Amino acid sequence: MKVKIMSQDELKKLVGEEAATWVNDGMTVGLGTGSTVKFMVDALARRVQEEQLNITGVVTSTVTAKQASALNIPLKSVDEVDNIDLTIDGADEISADFQGIKGGGAALLFEKIVAVNSRRNLWIVDQSKLSDKLGSFPLPVEVIPYGSKKLFSIFSKRGYAPTFRLDNNGQLKHTDSGNLIIDLHLKMIEHPHDLAAELSAQVGVVEHGLFLDLVNTVIVGYPDGPKILE
Ligand code: 5RP
């Protein structure tokens, strides 16, 4: 069999379009953030228009809100809906046991709020995001600006190799909530649940990018087509 060589973007588009078919009429759908989700939102908006689907989107960032509202997907906030039937989001790294790192797009806080309030979470990734153990992608930690240098030095002393996230202009990146991101360059996370508990207990940490025991299904893009992992 001849397998077409596909770029990472083509793989993202493939899984984005596949995931859009998982949405049914009447659903309330969490809309994640990132370049893979962008393809999904485009495809979903086409379905809404062509099939007259009656859905409500719950967005996880101002970027996705802008895209979805420009494409006429009706939106509500997480506080305005009773339930979220399905949330479709990207991920930065997924381990063999379905744990994940998210926040590469700095939207981890709203993404996690939407994810924990969803009946079902579906992640869409290209094959490069899969790894045996988490840690090769730097772990984002969202922190309030006040005291962030103190947190940085605590993380440094613990050997977590922190860096402050910068924006495209070389300035400190601010999240949708006005917070900062410290990325931890850990290389390997042996005990993700312990690390998650440690970070959550740290005063000044708003949220971290370990998404543990949250995802039910992953759609992975391979050159010979999307594969569903459950
Ligand atoms: C944003 C995220 C994204 O879902 C993650 O970074 C994946 O992004 P992409 O689809 O662009 O690779 O967590 O905070």
Boltz pocket constraint, residues with backbone or C-beta under 6 A from the ligand:
constraints:
  - pocket:
      binder: B
      contacts: [[A, 32], [A, 33], [A, 34], [A, 35], [A, 36], [A, 37], [A, 89], [A, 90], [A, 91], [A, 92], [A, 101], [A, 102], [A, 103], [A, 104], [A, 105], [A, 106], [A, 107], [A, 108], [A, 111], [A, 124]]
      max_distance: 6.0
